[in-house]
């Protein structure tokens, strides 16, 4: 289970898996209407606690099970003395099964139900019970108009299970989507709540497992796992007799003319993340500055592939790309990496050169593309990558037979076997230059200390995001180098004691 600071489950499901989970619970003996009733009570408790002083509720109900939840919430609010109405979008005669039963129960309790018109006024707290996880194509009318009115209302909004219009599988907005203050999701977390465009729409995510049998939930395969303190990989505790030679040697290669800072950031983060030794192979013009800024890093000038090959023989992990450039110097150095069996991290211009086809990637490396770089590697547009980030991450891991870190909101880590981890931490203050260079160095350092590539990438992404969150209290203007000390502290907290 998650740690005390994170009360959400680890498992993430796609829409098909959620439907299978619901079917399994019903088959095991929990009636669907009982689940719907439990869901309504859980949502109403949160809604009342958050907006007790408002005392007025407008439920917008569609034609699926989400509508059933909405009708039962309306009944609970009415019984609590709130002013309540439900605006039905579509013919209520189309309701079936548990949703139809919920509609009849709400009507019998005196809930006012009216049909949607463009003149319908929204009041109080708005409950979005329009569309659920089954939405596969663009939102159509009249739902698009309803969503537009919700978003223009300025009223507090609670979305049932997922904001209407947001894909449960990808976090992509399907034409338009409700912007919620709270998204209350049930039984299983949907991966689409945590990546893609989702952070702009979901607000605060609340969850209730409805006290269903944990064994049934555990039996349902998940599409991914969230990373949290309670399940992030750990470095083993250092023995009293440990020495630097047992903690790996990271070689950072980069820093063409005009880009010295990127390689320096990577070297600094590798050092602060616990690597025993860190070397920097860079342009001769940058060596003096590197030695002055980070005297603990062994900076060496390299002008050719042969020089790099000699320098790299003593390193246990190579990190290529930060400030490497795409000119002859960078291409020459990267050609050495392509024929080496040393564990490697490829970032930035190493990925651009890989996408150009002038070099190949050895197996079992870690690549760290942002969406634009991922698009070039896959031969897609950036929009296509962002439209299905989980699929893009998995495709890159399989295509290059290594671990892929697809950066961005809801960063994803995939391996060739199809395993997927998602990091839902981070903060907008991290939108700045150099933070990717720092991440590459952290991954390199964790590889050097013995973690496998997938574990190293997973832990590094989590440390990097959590460090940004910790520093966000100081406001905008975060410098990439600020992260290094915060990552160091978090790494100590996360290490086995």
DOMAR-272720 format. One record per residue (C-alpha): residue number from 0; residue in one letter; x, y, z. Coordinates in steps of 0.1 Angstrom, whole numbers. Layout:
! residues N
{atom NUM; a; {X; Y; Z}}
...
***
This chain:
! residues 497
{atom 0; x; {0; 0; 0}}
{atom 1; x; {11; 36; -4}}
{atom 2; x; {30; 54; 23}}
{atom 3; x; {11; 77; 47}}
{atom 4; x; {19; 109; 27}}
{atom 5; x; {3; 93; -5}}
{atom 6; x; {-30; 76; 1}}
{atom 7; x; {-36; 66; -36}}
{atom 8; x; {-31; 31; -48}}
{atom 9; x; {-1; 22; -69}}
{atom 10; x; {-19; 3; -97}}
{atom 11; x; {-31; 22; -127}}
{atom 12; x; {-57; 8; -152}}
{atom 13; x; {-69; 15; -187}}
{atom 14; x; {-106; 17; -195}}
{atom 15; x; {-109; -19; -205}}
{atom 16; x; {-92; -31; -173}}
{atom 17; x; {-116; -10; -152}}
{atom 18; x; {-146; -26; -169}}
{atom 19; x; {-132; -60; -163}}
{atom 20; x; {-126; -51; -127}}
{atom 21; x; {-162; -40; -123}}
{atom 22; x; {-174; -72; -139}}
{atom 23; x; {-153; -93; -116}}
{atom 24; x; {-167; -75; -85}}
{atom 25; x; {-203; -81; -96}}
{atom 26; x; {-196; -117; -106}}
{atom 27; x; {-181; -123; -71}}
{atom 28; x; {-213; -113; -55}}
{atom 29; x; {-214; -75; -51}}
{atom 30; x; {-245; -61; -69}}
{atom 31; x; {-238; -33; -93}}
{atom 32; x; {-264; -11; -76}}
{atom 33; x; {-247; -16; -42}}
{atom 34; x; {-214; -4; -57}}
{atom 35; x; {-232; 26; -72}}
{atom 36; x; {-248; 34; -38}}
{atom 37; x; {-214; 31; -20}}
{atom 38; x; {-199; 54; -46}}
{atom 39; x; {-225; 80; -42}}
{atom 40; x; {-221; 81; -4}}
{atom 41; x; {-183; 83; -7}}
{atom 42; x; {-186; 112; -32}}
{atom 43; x; {-212; 130; -12}}
{atom 44; x; {-191; 129; 20}}
{atom 45; x; {-162; 146; 1}}
{atom 46; x; {-184; 171; -16}}
{atom 47; x; {-202; 181; 16}}
{atom 48; x; {-169; 185; 35}}
{atom 49; x; {-154; 207; 8}}
{atom 50; x; {-184; 229; 0}}
{atom 51; x; {-206; 227; 31}}
{atom 52; x; {-214; 264; 31}}
{atom 53; x; {-228; 265; -5}}
{atom 54; x; {-258; 243; 2}}
{atom 55; x; {-268; 241; -35}}
{atom 56; x; {-261; 214; -61}}
{atom 57; x; {-265; 210; -99}}
{atom 58; x; {-259; 175; -112}}
{atom 59; x; {-254; 171; -150}}
{atom 60; x; {-262; 136; -159}}
{atom 61; x; {-256; 116; -191}}
{atom 62; x; {-269; 82; -200}}
{atom 63; x; {-244; 58; -185}}
{atom 64; x; {-235; 45; -150}}
{atom 65; x; {-219; 79; -142}}
{atom 66; x; {-254; 93; -145}}
{atom 67; x; {-266; 68; -119}}
{atom 68; x; {-239; 80; -95}}
{atom 69; x; {-251; 115; -101}}
{atom 70; x; {-288; 108; -94}}
{atom 71; x; {-279; 91; -61}}
{atom 72; x; {-256; 120; -51}}
{atom 73; x; {-285; 143; -58}}
{atom 74; x; {-308; 123; -36}}
{atom 75; x; {-283; 124; -7}}
{atom 76; x; {-279; 161; -10}}
{atom 77; x; {-316; 167; -11}}
{atom 78; x; {-321; 146; 21}}
{atom 79; x; {-294; 167; 37}}
{atom 80; x; {-314; 199; 31}}
{atom 81; x; {-295; 212; 0}}
{atom 82; x; {-313; 228; -29}}
{atom 83; x; {-308; 202; -57}}
{atom 84; x; {-317; 197; -93}}
{atom 85; x; {-305; 173; -120}}
{atom 86; x; {-301; 184; -156}}
{atom 87; x; {-304; 153; -178}}
{atom 88; x; {-285; 155; -211}}
{atom 89; x; {-304; 131; -234}}
{atom 90; x; {-335; 111; -229}}
{atom 91; x; {-338; 95; -195}}
{atom 92; x; {-357; 67; -211}}
{atom 93; x; {-324; 56; -225}}
{atom 94; x; {-311; 48; -190}}
{atom 95; x; {-308; 11; -183}}
{atom 96; x; {-298; -12; -155}}
{atom 97; x; {-284; 3; -123}}
{atom 98; x; {-285; 38; -138}}
{atom 99; x; {-323; 35; -145}}
{atom 100; x; {-328; 22; -110}}
{atom 101; x; {-309; 52; -95}}
{atom 102; x; {-330; 76; -116}}
{atom 103; x; {-363; 61; -103}}
{atom 104; x; {-350; 62; -67}}
{atom 105; x; {-340; 98; -70}}
{atom 106; x; {-373; 108; -86}}
{atom 107; x; {-392; 90; -58}}
{atom 108; x; {-372; 109; -32}}
{atom 109; x; {-383; 142; -48}}
{atom 110; x; {-352; 152; -68}}
{atom 111; x; {-361; 177; -95}}
{atom 112; x; {-350; 164; -130}}
{atom 113; x; {-351; 187; -160}}
{atom 114; x; {-338; 183; -195}}
{atom 115; x; {-308; 202; -209}}
{atom 116; x; {-314; 233; -229}}
{atom 117; x; {-289; 260; -239}}
{atom 118; x; {-306; 283; -213}}
{atom 119; x; {-302; 260; -183}}
{atom 120; x; {-285; 279; -155}}
{atom 121; x; {-259; 262; -134}}
{atom 122; x; {-259; 270; -96}}
{atom 123; x; {-240; 259; -65}}
{atom 124; x; {-217; 230; -68}}
{atom 125; x; {-217; 213; -102}}
{atom 126; x; {-214; 175; -104}}
{atom 127; x; {-201; 162; -137}}
{atom 128; x; {-218; 129; -142}}
{atom 129; x; {-220; 132; -180}}
{atom 130; x; {-195; 108; -196}}
{atom 131; x; {-174; 80; -181}}
{atom 132; x; {-143; 60; -189}}
{atom 133; x; {-159; 45; -220}}
{atom 134; x; {-155; 76; -242}}
{atom 135; x; {-134; 67; -272}}
{atom 136; x; {-140; 95; -298}}
{atom 137; x; {-144; 132; -298}}
{atom 138; x; {-171; 146; -276}}
{atom 139; x; {-203; 152; -296}}
{atom 140; x; {-232; 176; -291}}
{atom 141; x; {-250; 183; -269}}
{atom 142; x; {-223; 172; -245}}
{atom 143; x; {-197; 196; -260}}
{atom 144; x; {-220; 225; -253}}
{atom 145; x; {-227; 213; -218}}
{atom 146; x; {-190; 210; -211}}
{atom 147; x; {-184; 245; -224}}
{atom 148; x; {-211; 259; -201}}
{atom 149; x; {-196; 241; -171}}
{atom 150; x; {-162; 255; -178}}
{atom 151; x; {-175; 291; -183}}
{atom 152; x; {-196; 290; -151}}
{atom 153; x; {-169; 297; -127}}
{atom 154; x; {-186; 274; -102}}
{atom 155; x; {-169; 246; -82}}
{atom 156; x; {-169; 213; -101}}
{atom 157; x; {-167; 177; -89}}
{atom 158; x; {-162; 151; -117}}
{atom 159; x; {-174; 116; -111}}
{atom 160; x; {-147; 91; -119}}
{atom 161; x; {-131; 111; -146}}
{atom 162; x; {-137; 146; -161}}
{atom 163; x; {-160; 142; -191}}
{atom 164; x; {-141; 144; -223}}
{atom 165; x; {-108; 132; -209}}
{atom 166; x; {-95; 98; -221}}
{atom 167; x; {-91; 73; -194}}
{atom 168; x; {-63; 55; -213}}
{atom 169; x; {-41; 85; -224}}
{atom 170; x; {-51; 117; -206}}
{atom 171; x; {-58; 132; -239}}
{atom 172; x; {-87; 157; -242}}
{atom 173; x; {-111; 143; -268}}
{atom 174; x; {-123; 176; -283}}
{atom 175; x; {-132; 193; -250}}
{atom 176; x; {-132; 183; -214}}
{atom 177; x; {-146; 194; -180}}
{atom 178; x; {-121; 213; -158}}
{atom 179; x; {-128; 199; -124}}
{atom 180; x; {-117; 211; -89}}
{atom 181; x; {-120; 175; -76}}
{atom 182; x; {-121; 143; -95}}
{atom 183; x; {-134; 115; -74}}
{atom 184; x; {-124; 82; -89}}
{atom 185; x; {-135; 48; -77}}
{atom 186; x; {-123; 12; -72}}
{atom 187; x; {-93; 16; -95}}
{atom 188; x; {-72; 45; -107}}
{atom 189; x; {-73; 54; -143}}
{atom 190; x; {-39; 61; -160}}
{atom 191; x; {-55; 89; -180}}
{atom 192; x; {-59; 109; -148}}
{atom 193; x; {-21; 113; -144}}
{atom 194; x; {-5; 120; -178}}
{atom 195; x; {-10; 138; -210}}
{atom 196; x; {-33; 169; -206}}
{atom 197; x; {-49; 155; -174}}
{atom 198; x; {-31; 178; -149}}
{atom 199; x; {-49; 207; -165}}
{atom 200; x; {-83; 192; -159}}
{atom 201; x; {-85; 168; -130}}
{atom 202; x; {-79; 192; -100}}
{atom 203; x; {-74; 173; -68}}
{atom 204; x; {-78; 135; -72}}
{atom 205; x; {-98; 117; -45}}
{atom 206; x; {-102; 80; -44}}
{atom 207; x; {-123; 54; -26}}
{atom 208; x; {-119; 16; -31}}
{atom 209; x; {-155; 11; -18}}
{atom 210; x; {-142; -16; 5}}
{atom 211; x; {-142; -42; -22}}
{atom 212; x; {-123; -75; -18}}
{atom 213; x; {-86; -66; -22}}
{atom 214; x; {-79; -100; -37}}
{atom 215; x; {-103; -93; -66}}
{atom 216; x; {-86; -60; -73}}
{atom 217; x; {-51; -76; -70}}
{atom 218; x; {-61; -103; -96}}
{atom 219; x; {-69; -77; -122}}
{atom 220; x; {-38; -69; -144}}
{atom 221; x; {-29; -32; -143}}
{atom 222; x; {-14; -12; -172}}
{atom 223; x; {11; 7; -151}}
{atom 224; x; {23; 14; -116}}
{atom 225; x; {26; 48; -100}}
{atom 226; x; {59; 56; -83}}
{atom 227; x; {56; 67; -46}}
{atom 228; x; {79; 66; -16}}
{atom 229; x; {64; 32; -6}}
{atom 230; x; {73; 14; -38}}
{atom 231; x; {102; 34; -54}}
{atom 232; x; {134; 14; -58}}
{atom 233; x; {160; 17; -30}}
{atom 234; x; {198; 18; -29}}
{atom 235; x; {213; -6; -4}}
{atom 236; x; {229; 8; 27}}
{atom 237; x; {266; 14; 24}}
{atom 238; x; {288; -9; 43}}
{atom 239; x; {312; 7; 68}}
{atom 240; x; {342; -4; 47}}
{atom 241; x; {329; 9; 14}}
{atom 242; x; {352; 29; -8}}
{atom 243; x; {348; 50; -40}}
{atom 244; x; {359; 22; -63}}
{atom 245; x; {328; 2; -53}}
{atom 246; x; {303; 30; -61}}
{atom 247; x; {309; 32; -98}}
{atom 248; x; {326; 56; -122}}
{atom 249; x; {303; 78; -144}}
{atom 250; x; {318; 94; -175}}
{atom 251; x; {298; 123; -189}}
{atom 252; x; {304; 131; -225}}
{atom 253; x; {292; 165; -239}}
{atom 254; x; {297; 202; -239}}
{atom 255; x; {304; 213; -274}}
{atom 256; x; {312; 250; -281}}
{atom 257; x; {285; 271; -264}}
{atom 258; x; {270; 242; -244}}
{atom 259; x; {295; 236; -216}}
{atom 260; x; {268; 242; -189}}
{atom 261; x; {247; 212; -198}}
{atom 262; x; {275; 187; -194}}
{atom 263; x; {286; 204; -161}}
{atom 264; x; {251; 200; -147}}
{atom 265; x; {250; 163; -156}}
{atom 266; x; {284; 158; -139}}
{atom 267; x; {274; 177; -108}}
{atom 268; x; {242; 158; -104}}
{atom 269; x; {260; 124; -109}}
{atom 270; x; {284; 135; -82}}
{atom 271; x; {257; 146; -58}}
{atom 272; x; {237; 114; -64}}
{atom 273; x; {264; 92; -50}}
{atom 274; x; {286; 80; -78}}
{atom 275; x; {321; 71; -65}}
{atom 276; x; {339; 88; -93}}
{atom 277; x; {328; 112; -120}}
{atom 278; x; {347; 122; -152}}
{atom 279; x; {338; 147; -178}}
{atom 280; x; {349; 145; -214}}
{atom 281; x; {344; 178; -231}}
{atom 282; x; {360; 205; -253}}
{atom 283; x; {394; 216; -243}}
{atom 284; x; {381; 251; -239}}
{atom 285; x; {358; 240; -211}}
{atom 286; x; {382; 220; -189}}
{atom 287; x; {395; 249; -168}}
{atom 288; x; {360; 262; -161}}
{atom 289; x; {349; 227; -151}}
{atom 290; x; {378; 221; -128}}
{atom 291; x; {371; 255; -111}}
{atom 292; x; {334; 249; -107}}
{atom 293; x; {335; 212; -97}}
{atom 294; x; {370; 203; -86}}
{atom 295; x; {358; 168; -76}}
{atom 296; x; {350; 159; -112}}
{atom 297; x; {379; 148; -134}}
{atom 298; x; {376; 169; -165}}
{atom 299; x; {395; 159; -196}}
{atom 300; x; {397; 174; -231}}
{atom 301; x; {388; 151; -260}}
{atom 302; x; {390; 159; -296}}
{atom 303; x; {385; 125; -312}}
{atom 304; x; {368; 92; -309}}
{atom 305; x; {401; 75; -301}}
{atom 306; x; {408; 98; -272}}
{atom 307; x; {374; 92; -258}}
{atom 308; x; {378; 54; -262}}
{atom 309; x; {410; 55; -241}}
{atom 310; x; {394; 77; -214}}
{atom 311; x; {362; 57; -212}}
{atom 312; x; {379; 23; -205}}
{atom 313; x; {379; 30; -168}}
{atom 314; x; {343; 41; -165}}
{atom 315; x; {314; 18; -155}}
{atom 316; x; {286; 40; -169}}
{atom 317; x; {286; 65; -198}}
{atom 318; x; {262; 94; -201}}
{atom 319; x; {260; 109; -236}}
{atom 320; x; {243; 139; -249}}
{atom 321; x; {241; 170; -226}}
{atom 322; x; {254; 198; -248}}
{atom 323; x; {269; 173; -272}}
{atom 324; x; {257; 192; -303}}
{atom 325; x; {251; 176; -337}}
{atom 326; x; {282; 186; -355}}
{atom 327; x; {312; 165; -364}}
{atom 328; x; {327; 165; -329}}
{atom 329; x; {295; 152; -313}}
{atom 330; x; {289; 126; -340}}
{atom 331; x; {325; 113; -337}}
{atom 332; x; {323; 108; -299}}
{atom 333; x; {289; 92; -301}}
{atom 334; x; {302; 66; -326}}
{atom 335; x; {323; 52; -297}}
{atom 336; x; {292; 47; -275}}
{atom 337; x; {275; 28; -303}}
{atom 338; x; {301; 0; -302}}
{atom 339; x; {305; -2; -264}}
{atom 340; x; {288; -26; -241}}
{atom 341; x; {291; -3; -211}}
{atom 342; x; {258; 7; -195}}
{atom 343; x; {248; 40; -210}}
{atom 344; x; {223; 69; -207}}
{atom 345; x; {215; 88; -239}}
{atom 346; x; {200; 122; -236}}
{atom 347; x; {195; 154; -256}}
{atom 348; x; {216; 156; -287}}
{atom 349; x; {226; 120; -285}}
{atom 350; x; {189; 113; -292}}
{atom 351; x; {187; 138; -320}}
{atom 352; x; {217; 121; -337}}
{atom 353; x; {201; 87; -330}}
{atom 354; x; {169; 99; -347}}
{atom 355; x; {189; 111; -377}}
{atom 356; x; {201; 75; -384}}
{atom 357; x; {238; 83; -382}}
{atom 358; x; {244; 61; -352}}
{atom 359; x; {227; 30; -335}}
{atom 360; x; {220; 25; -299}}
{atom 361; x; {234; -5; -280}}
{atom 362; x; {210; -27; -262}}
{atom 363; x; {201; -22; -225}}
{atom 364; x; {207; 16; -225}}
{atom 365; x; {184; 42; -210}}
{atom 366; x; {171; 69; -232}}
{atom 367; x; {155; 101; -219}}
{atom 368; x; {135; 119; -246}}
{atom 369; x; {111; 148; -242}}
{atom 370; x; {80; 146; -264}}
{atom 371; x; {97; 163; -293}}
{atom 372; x; {127; 140; -293}}
{atom 373; x; {104; 110; -289}}
{atom 374; x; {85; 121; -320}}
{atom 375; x; {116; 123; -340}}
{atom 376; x; {127; 88; -328}}
{atom 377; x; {93; 73; -337}}
{atom 378; x; {88; 92; -370}}
{atom 379; x; {57; 109; -356}}
{atom 380; x; {45; 144; -347}}
{atom 381; x; {48; 157; -312}}
{atom 382; x; {10; 158; -311}}
{atom 383; x; {8; 121; -319}}
{atom 384; x; {32; 113; -291}}
{atom 385; x; {13; 134; -266}}
{atom 386; x; {-20; 119; -278}}
{atom 387; x; {-9; 85; -263}}
{atom 388; x; {21; 89; -241}}
{atom 389; x; {20; 53; -226}}
{atom 390; x; {20; 38; -261}}
{atom 391; x; {49; 60; -272}}
{atom 392; x; {70; 51; -242}}
{atom 393; x; {64; 14; -247}}
{atom 394; x; {71; 17; -285}}
{atom 395; x; {105; 34; -278}}
{atom 396; x; {115; 8; -252}}
{atom 397; x; {108; -20; -277}}
{atom 398; x; {122; -3; -307}}
{atom 399; x; {156; 4; -290}}
{atom 400; x; {156; -26; -267}}
{atom 401; x; {162; -5; -236}}
{atom 402; x; {146; 16; -210}}
{atom 403; x; {127; 47; -221}}
{atom 404; x; {120; 77; -199}}
{atom 405; x; {94; 98; -216}}
{atom 406; x; {96; 132; -199}}
{atom 407; x; {68; 156; -193}}
{atom 408; x; {37; 159; -171}}
{atom 409; x; {32; 124; -158}}
{atom 410; x; {67; 111; -168}}
{atom 411; x; {67; 75; -179}}
{atom 412; x; {93; 48; -176}}
{atom 413; x; {90; 18; -199}}
{atom 414; x; {111; -13; -205}}
{atom 415; x; {112; -37; -235}}
{atom 416; x; {90; -62; -216}}
{atom 417; x; {61; -38; -215}}
{atom 418; x; {64; -28; -178}}
{atom 419; x; {54; 8; -173}}
{atom 420; x; {59; 32; -143}}
{atom 421; x; {44; 66; -140}}
{atom 422; x; {55; 96; -119}}
{atom 423; x; {27; 119; -110}}
{atom 424; x; {50; 142; -89}}
{atom 425; x; {67; 174; -101}}
{atom 426; x; {58; 211; -102}}
{atom 427; x; {55; 238; -129}}
{atom 428; x; {85; 256; -115}}
{atom 429; x; {105; 228; -131}}
{atom 430; x; {98; 242; -166}}
{atom 431; x; {133; 255; -172}}
{atom 432; x; {166; 248; -189}}
{atom 433; x; {190; 222; -176}}
{atom 434; x; {166; 200; -156}}
{atom 435; x; {169; 172; -181}}
{atom 436; x; {207; 173; -178}}
{atom 437; x; {204; 169; -141}}
{atom 438; x; {181; 139; -145}}
{atom 439; x; {205; 122; -169}}
{atom 440; x; {233; 125; -143}}
{atom 441; x; {211; 110; -115}}
{atom 442; x; {203; 80; -137}}
{atom 443; x; {239; 75; -145}}
{atom 444; x; {249; 77; -108}}
{atom 445; x; {223; 51; -98}}
{atom 446; x; {234; 28; -126}}
{atom 447; x; {269; 31; -113}}
{atom 448; x; {259; 22; -78}}
{atom 449; x; {244; -11; -90}}
{atom 450; x; {207; -5; -98}}
{atom 451; x; {194; -22; -129}}
{atom 452; x; {184; 2; -158}}
{atom 453; x; {147; 1; -151}}
{atom 454; x; {151; 6; -114}}
{atom 455; x; {177; 33; -118}}
{atom 456; x; {155; 53; -142}}
{atom 457; x; {124; 48; -120}}
{atom 458; x; {141; 60; -89}}
{atom 459; x; {158; 89; -106}}
{atom 460; x; {126; 102; -121}}
{atom 461; x; {109; 101; -87}}
{atom 462; x; {138; 118; -69}}
{atom 463; x; {140; 145; -96}}
{atom 464; x; {103; 153; -94}}
{atom 465; x; {101; 152; -56}}
{atom 466; x; {131; 175; -54}}
{atom 467; x; {113; 200; -76}}
{atom 468; x; {82; 199; -54}}
{atom 469; x; {103; 205; -23}}
{atom 470; x; {119; 236; -39}}
{atom 471; x; {87; 249; -54}}
{atom 472; x; {78; 266; -21}}
{atom 473; x; {105; 292; -30}}
{atom 474; x; {86; 302; -61}}
{atom 475; x; {96; 305; -98}}
{atom 476; x; {131; 309; -109}}
{atom 477; x; {143; 274; -100}}
{atom 478; x; {178; 268; -114}}
{atom 479; x; {186; 232; -125}}
{atom 480; x; {216; 231; -101}}
{atom 481; x; {193; 238; -72}}
{atom 482; x; {180; 203; -75}}
{atom 483; x; {212; 185; -68}}
{atom 484; x; {212; 191; -30}}
{atom 485; x; {175; 183; -27}}
{atom 486; x; {180; 150; -46}}
{atom 487; x; {209; 142; -24}}
{atom 488; x; {187; 146; 7}}
{atom 489; x; {158; 126; -8}}
{atom 490; x; {182; 98; -19}}
{atom 491; x; {194; 94; 17}}
{atom 492; x; {158; 92; 29}}
{atom 493; x; {150; 66; 3}}
{atom 494; x; {181; 44; 9}}
{atom 495; x; {178; 12; 28}}
{atom 496; x; {189; 17; 64}}
***
